[in-house]
Amino acid sequence: MAELPVVSAKDTIRVFQRLGFELDRIRGSHHILKKPGHRYVLSVPVHASEQLKPGTLRQLIRAAGISVDEFRKLLQE
């Protein structure tokens, strides 16, 4: 299994938007992303300039239906 990158919530949201997810709403400090026809809704916690915790990032990547390697590629584009 590939190692998770250390990323901010803003960078994570940008990657998911490249995959077709759209910002549906913001509730408190969480940005809710949806993709038409996709089974899961992604809730990304956005807290100032903090990095996402590894477990949270891994769960979001799984819910998006991609691998860590695919996430890393999209992050560098």
mmCIF file as gemmi writes it, N, C-alpha and C atoms, coordinates in Angstrom:
data_model
loop_
_atom_site.group_PDB
_atom_site.id
_atom_site.type_symbol
_atom_site.label_atom_id
_atom_site.label_alt_id
_atom_site.label_comp_id
_atom_site.label_asym_id
_atom_site.label_entity_id
_atom_site.label_seq_id
_atom_site.pdbx_PDB_ins_code
_atom_site.Cartn_x
_atom_site.Cartn_y
_atom_site.Cartn_z
_atom_site.occupancy
_atom_site.B_iso_or_equiv
_atom_site.pdbx_formal_charge
_atom_site.auth_seq_id
_atom_site.auth_asym_id
_atom_site.pdbx_PDB_model_num
ATOM 1 N N . MET Axp A 1 ? 0.839 -1.174 0 1 0 ? 1 A 1
ATOM 2 C CA . MET Axp A 1 ? 0 0 0 1 0 ? 1 A 1
ATOM 3 C C . MET Axp A 1 ? 0.886 1.239 0 1 0 ? 1 A 1
ATOM 4 N N . ALA Axp A 2 ? 0.536 2.208 -0.814 1 0 ? 2 A 1
ATOM 5 C CA . ALA Axp A 2 ? 1.329 3.415 -0.938 1 0 ? 2 A 1
ATOM 6 C C . ALA Axp A 2 ? 1.191 4.296 0.305 1 0 ? 2 A 1
ATOM 7 N N . GLU Axp A 3 ? 2.233 5.052 0.554 1 0 ? 3 A 1
ATOM 8 C CA . GLU Axp A 3 ? 2.239 5.937 1.713 1 0 ? 3 A 1
ATOM 9 C C . GLU Axp A 3 ? 1.358 7.156 1.432 1 0 ? 3 A 1
ATOM 10 N N . LEU Axp A 4 ? 0.61 7.568 2.425 1 0 ? 4 A 1
ATOM 11 C CA . LEU Axp A 4 ? -0.269 8.722 2.278 1 0 ? 4 A 1
ATOM 12 C C . LEU Axp A 4 ? 0.543 10.013 2.261 1 0 ? 4 A 1
ATOM 13 N N . PRO Axp A 5 ? 0.183 10.94 1.388 1 0 ? 5 A 1
ATOM 14 C CA . PRO Axp A 5 ? 0.855 12.24 1.411 1 0 ? 5 A 1
ATOM 15 C C . PRO Axp A 5 ? 0.314 13.092 2.556 1 0 ? 5 A 1
ATOM 16 N N . VAL Axp A 6 ? 1.074 14.085 2.951 1 0 ? 6 A 1
ATOM 17 C CA . VAL Axp A 6 ? 0.618 15.037 3.955 1 0 ? 6 A 1
ATOM 18 C C . VAL Axp A 6 ? 0.052 16.218 3.183 1 0 ? 6 A 1
ATOM 19 N N . VAL Axp A 7 ? -1.261 16.432 3.281 1 0 ? 7 A 1
ATOM 20 C CA . VAL Axp A 7 ? -1.91 17.486 2.497 1 0 ? 7 A 1
ATOM 21 C C . VAL Axp A 7 ? -2.895 18.279 3.339 1 0 ? 7 A 1
ATOM 22 N N . SER Axp A 8 ? -3.166 19.474 2.861 1 0 ? 8 A 1
ATOM 23 C CA . SER Axp A 8 ? -4.177 20.312 3.509 1 0 ? 8 A 1
ATOM 24 C C . SER Axp A 8 ? -5.551 19.936 2.975 1 0 ? 8 A 1
ATOM 25 N N . ALA Axp A 9 ? -6.57 20.412 3.637 1 0 ? 9 A 1
ATOM 26 C CA . ALA Axp A 9 ? -7.936 20.145 3.195 1 0 ? 9 A 1
ATOM 27 C C . ALA Axp A 9 ? -8.207 20.809 1.852 1 0 ? 9 A 1
ATOM 28 N N . LYS Axp A 10 ? -7.669 21.995 1.629 1 0 ? 10 A 1
ATOM 29 C CA . LYS Axp A 10 ? -7.887 22.717 0.365 1 0 ? 10 A 1
ATOM 30 C C . LYS Axp A 10 ? -7.321 21.921 -0.812 1 0 ? 10 A 1
ATOM 31 N N . ASP Axp A 11 ? -6.125 21.347 -0.654 1 0 ? 11 A 1
ATOM 32 C CA . ASP Axp A 11 ? -5.533 20.525 -1.722 1 0 ? 11 A 1
ATOM 33 C C . ASP Axp A 11 ? -6.351 19.264 -1.951 1 0 ? 11 A 1
ATOM 34 N N . THR Axp A 12 ? -6.859 18.69 -0.885 1 0 ? 12 A 1
ATOM 35 C CA . THR Axp A 12 ? -7.688 17.485 -0.993 1 0 ? 12 A 1
ATOM 36 C C . THR Axp A 12 ? -8.974 17.784 -1.754 1 0 ? 12 A 1
ATOM 37 N N . ILE Axp A 13 ? -9.6 18.888 -1.455 1 0 ? 13 A 1
ATOM 38 C CA . ILE Axp A 13 ? -10.823 19.28 -2.156 1 0 ? 13 A 1
ATOM 39 C C . ILE Axp A 13 ? -10.535 19.491 -3.639 1 0 ? 13 A 1
ATOM 40 N N . ARG Axp A 14 ? -9.406 20.118 -3.953 1 0 ? 14 A 1
ATOM 41 C CA . ARG Axp A 14 ? -9.027 20.357 -5.349 1 0 ? 14 A 1
ATOM 42 C C . ARG Axp A 14 ? -8.884 19.03 -6.115 1 0 ? 14 A 1
ATOM 43 N N . VAL Axp A 15 ? -8.295 18.027 -5.487 1 0 ? 15 A 1
ATOM 44 C CA . VAL Axp A 15 ? -8.138 16.712 -6.126 1 0 ? 15 A 1
ATOM 45 C C . VAL Axp A 15 ? -9.501 16.082 -6.383 1 0 ? 15 A 1
ATOM 46 N N . PHE Axp A 16 ? -10.38 16.135 -5.402 1 0 ? 16 A 1
ATOM 47 C CA . PHE Axp A 16 ? -11.706 15.537 -5.583 1 0 ? 16 A 1
ATOM 48 C C . PHE Axp A 16 ? -12.525 16.284 -6.634 1 0 ? 16 A 1
ATOM 49 N N . GLN Axp A 17 ? -12.315 17.575 -6.761 1 0 ? 17 A 1
ATOM 50 C CA . GLN Axp A 17 ? -13.003 18.325 -7.806 1 0 ? 17 A 1
ATOM 51 C C . GLN Axp A 17 ? -12.511 17.896 -9.187 1 0 ? 17 A 1
ATOM 52 N N . ARG Axp A 18 ? -11.263 17.546 -9.298 1 0 ? 18 A 1
ATOM 53 C CA . ARG Axp A 18 ? -10.734 17.02 -10.564 1 0 ? 18 A 1
ATOM 54 C C . ARG Axp A 18 ? -11.385 15.687 -10.927 1 0 ? 18 A 1
ATOM 55 N N . LEU Axp A 19 ? -11.838 14.973 -9.915 1 0 ? 19 A 1
ATOM 56 C CA . LEU Axp A 19 ? -12.513 13.687 -10.132 1 0 ? 19 A 1
ATOM 57 C C . LEU Axp A 19 ? -13.999 13.857 -10.436 1 0 ? 19 A 1
ATOM 58 N N . GLY Axp A 20 ? -14.491 15.084 -10.402 1 0 ? 20 A 1
ATOM 59 C CA . GLY Axp A 20 ? -15.894 15.325 -10.717 1 0 ? 20 A 1
ATOM 60 C C . GLY Axp A 20 ? -16.779 15.619 -9.529 1 0 ? 20 A 1
ATOM 61 N N . PHE Axp A 21 ? -16.217 15.648 -8.331 1 0 ? 21 A 1
ATOM 62 C CA . PHE Axp A 21 ? -16.997 15.999 -7.151 1 0 ? 21 A 1
ATOM 63 C C . PHE Axp A 21 ? -17.211 17.514 -7.143 1 0 ? 21 A 1
ATOM 64 N N . GLU Axp A 22 ? -18.37 17.934 -6.675 1 0 ? 22 A 1
ATOM 65 C CA . GLU Axp A 22 ? -18.698 19.351 -6.612 1 0 ? 22 A 1
ATOM 66 C C . GLU Axp A 22 ? -19.051 19.724 -5.175 1 0 ? 22 A 1
ATOM 67 N N . LEU Axp A 23 ? -18.719 20.957 -4.816 1 0 ? 23 A 1
ATOM 68 C CA . LEU Axp A 23 ? -19.068 21.45 -3.494 1 0 ? 23 A 1
ATOM 69 C C . LEU Axp A 23 ? -20.581 21.596 -3.419 1 0 ? 23 A 1
ATOM 70 N N . ASP Axp A 24 ? -21.194 20.843 -2.526 1 0 ? 24 A 1
ATOM 71 C CA . ASP Axp A 24 ? -22.646 20.88 -2.369 1 0 ? 24 A 1
ATOM 72 C C . ASP Axp A 24 ? -23.044 21.938 -1.341 1 0 ? 24 A 1
ATOM 73 N N . ARG Axp A 25 ? -22.326 21.931 -0.209 1 0 ? 25 A 1
ATOM 74 C CA . ARG Axp A 25 ? -22.634 22.892 0.845 1 0 ? 25 A 1
ATOM 75 C C . ARG Axp A 25 ? -21.474 22.926 1.841 1 0 ? 25 A 1
ATOM 76 N N . ILE Axp A 26 ? -21.52 23.935 2.688 1 0 ? 26 A 1
ATOM 77 C CA . ILE Axp A 26 ? -20.551 24.048 3.779 1 0 ? 26 A 1
ATOM 78 C C . ILE Axp A 26 ? -21.354 24.093 5.068 1 0 ? 26 A 1
ATOM 79 N N . ARG Axp A 27 ? -21.029 23.193 5.948 1 0 ? 27 A 1
ATOM 80 C CA . ARG Axp A 27 ? -21.721 23.14 7.241 1 0 ? 27 A 1
ATOM 81 C C . ARG Axp A 27 ? -20.662 23.268 8.335 1 0 ? 27 A 1
ATOM 82 N N . GLY Axp A 28 ? -20.611 24.424 8.943 1 0 ? 28 A 1
ATOM 83 C CA . GLY Axp A 28 ? -19.569 24.672 9.933 1 0 ? 28 A 1
ATOM 84 C C . GLY Axp A 28 ? -18.224 24.709 9.247 1 0 ? 28 A 1
ATOM 85 N N . SER Axp A 29 ? -17.324 23.859 9.672 1 0 ? 29 A 1
ATOM 86 C CA . SER Axp A 29 ? -15.997 23.816 9.069 1 0 ? 29 A 1
ATOM 87 C C . SER Axp A 29 ? -15.838 22.633 8.112 1 0 ? 29 A 1
ATOM 88 N N . HIS Axp A 30 ? -16.946 22.005 7.731 1 0 ? 30 A 1
ATOM 89 C CA . HIS Axp A 30 ? -16.88 20.851 6.841 1 0 ? 30 A 1
ATOM 90 C C . HIS Axp A 30 ? -17.442 21.193 5.468 1 0 ? 30 A 1
ATOM 91 N N . HIS Axp A 31 ? -16.673 20.89 4.445 1 0 ? 31 A 1
ATOM 92 C CA . HIS Axp A 31 ? -17.114 21.077 3.073 1 0 ? 31 A 1
ATOM 93 C C . HIS Axp A 31 ? -17.677 19.743 2.584 1 0 ? 31 A 1
ATOM 94 N N . ILE Axp A 32 ? -18.903 19.757 2.117 1 0 ? 32 A 1
ATOM 95 C CA . ILE Axp A 32 ? -19.589 18.546 1.683 1 0 ? 32 A 1
ATOM 96 C C . ILE Axp A 32 ? -19.514 18.478 0.16 1 0 ? 32 A 1
ATOM 97 N N . LEU Axp A 33 ? -18.928 17.4 -0.351 1 0 ? 33 A 1
ATOM 98 C CA . LEU Axp A 33 ? -18.744 17.226 -1.793 1 0 ? 33 A 1
ATOM 99 C C . LEU Axp A 33 ? -19.61 16.076 -2.284 1 0 ? 33 A 1
ATOM 100 N N . LYS Axp A 34 ? -20.264 16.3 -3.422 1 0 ? 34 A 1
ATOM 101 C CA . LYS Axp A 34 ? -21.082 15.261 -4.042 1 0 ? 34 A 1
ATOM 102 C C . LYS Axp A 34 ? -20.677 15.103 -5.496 1 0 ? 34 A 1
ATOM 103 N N . LYS Axp A 35 ? -20.944 13.919 -6.011 1 0 ? 35 A 1
ATOM 104 C CA . LYS Axp A 35 ? -20.705 13.634 -7.424 1 0 ? 35 A 1
ATOM 105 C C . LYS Axp A 35 ? -21.95 12.926 -7.948 1 0 ? 35 A 1
ATOM 106 N N . PRO Axp A 36 ? -22.538 13.435 -9.021 1 0 ? 36 A 1
ATOM 107 C CA . PRO Axp A 36 ? -23.74 12.788 -9.569 1 0 ? 36 A 1
ATOM 108 C C . PRO Axp A 36 ? -23.475 11.316 -9.885 1 0 ? 36 A 1
ATOM 109 N N . GLY Axp A 37 ? -24.337 10.455 -9.387 1 0 ? 37 A 1
ATOM 110 C CA . GLY Axp A 37 ? -24.208 9.03 -9.637 1 0 ? 37 A 1
ATOM 111 C C . GLY Axp A 37 ? -23.241 8.301 -8.725 1 0 ? 37 A 1
ATOM 112 N N . HIS Axp A 38 ? -22.593 9.032 -7.831 1 0 ? 38 A 1
ATOM 113 C CA . HIS Axp A 38 ? -21.642 8.396 -6.907 1 0 ? 38 A 1
ATOM 114 C C . HIS Axp A 38 ? -22.366 8.041 -5.617 1 0 ? 38 A 1
ATOM 115 N N . ARG Axp A 39 ? -22.003 6.938 -5.053 1 0 ? 39 A 1
ATOM 116 C CA . ARG Axp A 39 ? -22.703 6.398 -3.888 1 0 ? 39 A 1
ATOM 117 C C . ARG Axp A 39 ? -22.488 7.204 -2.613 1 0 ? 39 A 1
ATOM 118 N N . TYR Axp A 40 ? -21.278 7.734 -2.43 1 0 ? 40 A 1
ATOM 119 C CA . TYR Axp A 40 ? -20.933 8.38 -1.163 1 0 ? 40 A 1
ATOM 120 C C . TYR Axp A 40 ? -20.846 9.892 -1.282 1 0 ? 40 A 1
ATOM 121 N N . VAL Axp A 41 ? -21.079 10.552 -0.172 1 0 ? 41 A 1
ATOM 122 C CA . VAL Axp A 41 ? -20.884 11.991 -0.025 1 0 ? 41 A 1
ATOM 123 C C . VAL Axp A 41 ? -19.611 12.161 0.792 1 0 ? 41 A 1
ATOM 124 N N . LEU Axp A 42 ? -18.74 13.073 0.371 1 0 ? 42 A 1
ATOM 125 C CA . LEU Axp A 42 ? -17.485 13.296 1.081 1 0 ? 42 A 1
ATOM 126 C C . LEU Axp A 42 ? -17.603 14.526 1.969 1 0 ? 42 A 1
ATOM 127 N N . SER Axp A 43 ? -17.201 14.398 3.211 1 0 ? 43 A 1
ATOM 128 C CA . SER Axp A 43 ? -17.206 15.506 4.16 1 0 ? 43 A 1
ATOM 129 C C . SER Axp A 43 ? -15.761 15.795 4.555 1 0 ? 43 A 1
ATOM 130 N N . VAL Axp A 44 ? -15.23 16.902 4.046 1 0 ? 44 A 1
ATOM 131 C CA . VAL Axp A 44 ? -13.824 17.244 4.277 1 0 ? 44 A 1
ATOM 132 C C . VAL Axp A 44 ? -13.743 18.331 5.343 1 0 ? 44 A 1
ATOM 133 N N . PRO Axp A 45 ? -13.076 18.043 6.476 1 0 ? 45 A 1
ATOM 134 C CA . PRO Axp A 45 ? -12.931 19.064 7.521 1 0 ? 45 A 1
ATOM 135 C C . PRO Axp A 45 ? -11.871 20.091 7.124 1 0 ? 45 A 1
ATOM 136 N N . VAL Axp A 46 ? -12.259 21.36 7.124 1 0 ? 46 A 1
ATOM 137 C CA . VAL Axp A 46 ? -11.341 22.437 6.741 1 0 ? 46 A 1
ATOM 138 C C . VAL Axp A 46 ? -11.096 23.293 7.978 1 0 ? 46 A 1
ATOM 139 N N . HIS Axp A 47 ? -9.898 23.171 8.534 1 0 ? 47 A 1
ATOM 140 C CA . HIS Axp A 47 ? -9.538 23.912 9.75 1 0 ? 47 A 1
ATOM 141 C C . HIS Axp A 47 ? -8.268 24.708 9.5 1 0 ? 47 A 1
ATOM 142 N N . ALA Axp A 48 ? -8.413 26.011 9.292 1 0 ? 48 A 1
ATOM 143 C CA . ALA Axp A 48 ? -7.296 26.942 9.087 1 0 ? 48 A 1
ATOM 144 C C . ALA Axp A 48 ? -6.255 26.341 8.142 1 0 ? 48 A 1
ATOM 145 N N . SER Axp A 49 ? -5.026 26.235 8.584 1 0 ? 49 A 1
ATOM 146 C CA . SER Axp A 49 ? -3.976 25.704 7.712 1 0 ? 49 A 1
ATOM 147 C C . SER Axp A 49 ? -3.511 24.324 8.166 1 0 ? 49 A 1
ATOM 148 N N . GLU Axp A 50 ? -4.346 23.622 8.92 1 0 ? 50 A 1
ATOM 149 C CA . GLU Axp A 50 ? -3.982 22.293 9.413 1 0 ? 50 A 1
ATOM 150 C C . GLU Axp A 50 ? -3.992 21.254 8.296 1 0 ? 50 A 1
ATOM 151 N N . GLN Axp A 51 ? -3.187 20.233 8.477 1 0 ? 51 A 1
ATOM 152 C CA . GLN Axp A 51 ? -3.144 19.104 7.549 1 0 ? 51 A 1
ATOM 153 C C . GLN Axp A 51 ? -4.212 18.095 7.968 1 0 ? 51 A 1
ATOM 154 N N . LEU Axp A 52 ? -4.706 17.339 6.998 1 0 ? 52 A 1
ATOM 155 C CA . LEU Axp A 52 ? -5.67 16.289 7.318 1 0 ? 52 A 1
ATOM 156 C C . LEU Axp A 52 ? -4.966 15.147 8.032 1 0 ? 52 A 1
ATOM 157 N N . LYS Axp A 53 ? -5.638 14.553 8.967 1 0 ? 53 A 1
ATOM 158 C CA . LYS Axp A 53 ? -5.074 13.399 9.66 1 0 ? 53 A 1
ATOM 159 C C . LYS Axp A 53 ? -5.071 12.209 8.704 1 0 ? 53 A 1
ATOM 160 N N . PRO Axp A 54 ? -4.093 11.31 8.841 1 0 ? 54 A 1
ATOM 161 C CA . PRO Axp A 54 ? -3.97 10.183 7.905 1 0 ? 54 A 1
ATOM 162 C C . PRO Axp A 54 ? -5.221 9.313 7.804 1 0 ? 54 A 1
ATOM 163 N N . GLY Axp A 55 ? -5.856 9.016 8.931 1 0 ? 55 A 1
ATOM 164 C CA . GLY Axp A 55 ? -7.05 8.174 8.902 1 0 ? 55 A 1
ATOM 165 C C . GLY Axp A 55 ? -8.205 8.844 8.174 1 0 ? 55 A 1
ATOM 166 N N . THR Axp A 56 ? -8.345 10.138 8.358 1 0 ? 56 A 1
ATOM 167 C CA . THR Axp A 56 ? -9.4 10.891 7.675 1 0 ? 56 A 1
ATOM 168 C C . THR Axp A 56 ? -9.152 10.905 6.18 1 0 ? 56 A 1
ATOM 169 N N . LEU Axp A 57 ? -7.906 11.173 5.788 1 0 ? 57 A 1
ATOM 170 C CA . LEU Axp A 57 ? -7.562 11.205 4.371 1 0 ? 57 A 1
ATOM 171 C C . LEU Axp A 57 ? -7.775 9.839 3.72 1 0 ? 57 A 1
ATOM 172 N N . ARG Axp A 58 ? -7.356 8.778 4.391 1 0 ? 58 A 1
ATOM 173 C CA . ARG Axp A 58 ? -7.529 7.429 3.841 1 0 ? 58 A 1
ATOM 174 C C . ARG Axp A 58 ? -9.011 7.099 3.656 1 0 ? 58 A 1
ATOM 175 N N . GLN Axp A 59 ? -9.843 7.48 4.609 1 0 ? 59 A 1
ATOM 176 C CA . GLN Axp A 59 ? -11.279 7.222 4.51 1 0 ? 59 A 1
ATOM 177 C C . GLN Axp A 59 ? -11.884 7.997 3.341 1 0 ? 59 A 1
ATOM 178 N N . LEU Axp A 60 ? -11.464 9.238 3.149 1 0 ? 60 A 1
ATOM 179 C CA . LEU Axp A 60 ? -11.98 10.034 2.039 1 0 ? 60 A 1
ATOM 180 C C . LEU Axp A 60 ? -11.565 9.443 0.693 1 0 ? 60 A 1
ATOM 181 N N . ILE Axp A 61 ? -10.34 8.971 0.602 1 0 ? 61 A 1
ATOM 182 C CA . ILE Axp A 61 ? -9.844 8.37 -0.647 1 0 ? 61 A 1
ATOM 183 C C . ILE Axp A 61 ? -10.638 7.102 -0.957 1 0 ? 61 A 1
ATOM 184 N N . ARG Axp A 62 ? -10.875 6.277 0.055 1 0 ? 62 A 1
ATOM 185 C CA . ARG Axp A 62 ? -11.661 5.054 -0.153 1 0 ? 62 A 1
ATOM 186 C C . ARG Axp A 62 ? -13.09 5.374 -0.584 1 0 ? 62 A 1
ATOM 187 N N . ALA Axp A 63 ? -13.7 6.352 0.086 1 0 ? 63 A 1
ATOM 188 C CA . ALA Axp A 63 ? -15.08 6.728 -0.24 1 0 ? 63 A 1
ATOM 189 C C . ALA Axp A 63 ? -15.18 7.288 -1.656 1 0 ? 63 A 1
ATOM 190 N N . ALA Axp A 64 ? -14.115 7.922 -2.128 1 0 ? 64 A 1
ATOM 191 C CA . ALA Axp A 64 ? -14.109 8.468 -3.484 1 0 ? 64 A 1
ATOM 192 C C . ALA Axp A 64 ? -13.931 7.359 -4.527 1 0 ? 64 A 1
ATOM 193 N N . GLY Axp A 65 ? -13.504 6.189 -4.081 1 0 ? 65 A 1
ATOM 194 C CA . GLY Axp A 65 ? -13.357 5.061 -4.995 1 0 ? 65 A 1
ATOM 195 C C . GLY Axp A 65 ? -12.06 5.062 -5.789 1 0 ? 65 A 1
ATOM 196 N N . ILE Axp A 66 ? -11.01 5.663 -5.231 1 0 ? 66 A 1
ATOM 197 C CA . ILE Axp A 66 ? -9.714 5.669 -5.911 1 0 ? 66 A 1
ATOM 198 C C . ILE Axp A 66 ? -8.654 5.094 -4.982 1 0 ? 66 A 1
ATOM 199 N N . SER Axp A 67 ? -7.47 4.875 -5.527 1 0 ? 67 A 1
ATOM 200 C CA . SER Axp A 67 ? -6.364 4.368 -4.718 1 0 ? 67 A 1
ATOM 201 C C . SER Axp A 67 ? -5.5 5.543 -4.257 1 0 ? 67 A 1
ATOM 202 N N . VAL Axp A 68 ? -4.62 5.272 -3.31 1 0 ? 68 A 1
ATOM 203 C CA . VAL Axp A 68 ? -3.703 6.295 -2.818 1 0 ? 68 A 1
ATOM 204 C C . VAL Axp A 68 ? -2.787 6.749 -3.951 1 0 ? 68 A 1
ATOM 205 N N . ASP Axp A 69 ? -2.355 5.821 -4.798 1 0 ? 69 A 1
ATOM 206 C CA . ASP Axp A 69 ? -1.495 6.178 -5.931 1 0 ? 69 A 1
ATOM 207 C C . ASP Axp A 69 ? -2.201 7.131 -6.89 1 0 ? 69 A 1
ATOM 208 N N . GLU Axp A 70 ? -3.469 6.862 -7.168 1 0 ? 70 A 1
ATOM 209 C CA . GLU Axp A 70 ? -4.241 7.749 -8.043 1 0 ? 70 A 1
ATOM 210 C C . GLU Axp A 70 ? -4.379 9.136 -7.4 1 0 ? 70 A 1
ATOM 211 N N . PHE Axp A 71 ? -4.602 9.171 -6.107 1 0 ? 71 A 1
ATOM 212 C CA . PHE Axp A 71 ? -4.717 10.432 -5.397 1 0 ? 71 A 1
ATOM 213 C C . PHE Axp A 71 ? -3.419 11.228 -5.507 1 0 ? 71 A 1
ATOM 214 N N . ARG Axp A 72 ? -2.283 10.538 -5.318 1 0 ? 72 A 1
ATOM 215 C CA . ARG Axp A 72 ? -0.981 11.216 -5.395 1 0 ? 72 A 1
ATOM 216 C C . ARG Axp A 72 ? -0.731 11.791 -6.788 1 0 ? 72 A 1
ATOM 217 N N . LYS Axp A 73 ? -1.113 11.044 -7.825 1 0 ? 73 A 1
ATOM 218 C CA . LYS Axp A 73 ? -0.938 11.54 -9.204 1 0 ? 73 A 1
ATOM 219 C C . LYS Axp A 73 ? -1.756 12.794 -9.431 1 0 ? 73 A 1
ATOM 220 N N . LEU Axp A 74 ? -3.026 12.76 -9.004 1 0 ? 74 A 1
ATOM 221 C CA . LEU Axp A 74 ? -3.901 13.912 -9.191 1 0 ? 74 A 1
ATOM 222 C C . LEU Axp A 74 ? -3.43 15.108 -8.36 1 0 ? 74 A 1
ATOM 223 N N . LEU Axp A 75 ? -2.8 14.856 -7.24 1 0 ? 75 A 1
ATOM 224 C CA . LEU Axp A 75 ? -2.309 15.907 -6.381 1 0 ? 75 A 1
ATOM 225 C C . LEU Axp A 75 ? -1.169 16.673 -7.053 1 0 ? 75 A 1
ATOM 226 N N . GLN Axp A 76 ? -0.38 15.97 -7.848 1 0 ? 76 A 1
ATOM 227 C CA . GLN Axp A 76 ? 0.776 16.597 -8.487 1 0 ? 76 A 1
ATOM 228 C C . GLN Axp A 76 ? 0.469 17.257 -9.812 1 0 ? 76 A 1
ATOM 229 N N . GLU Axp A 77 ? -0.73 17.065 -10.337 1 0 ? 77 A 1
ATOM 230 C CA . GLU Axp A 77 ? -1.105 17.684 -11.626 1 0 ? 77 A 1
ATOM 231 C C . GLU Axp A 77 ? -1.389 19.14 -11.461 1 0 ? 77 A 1
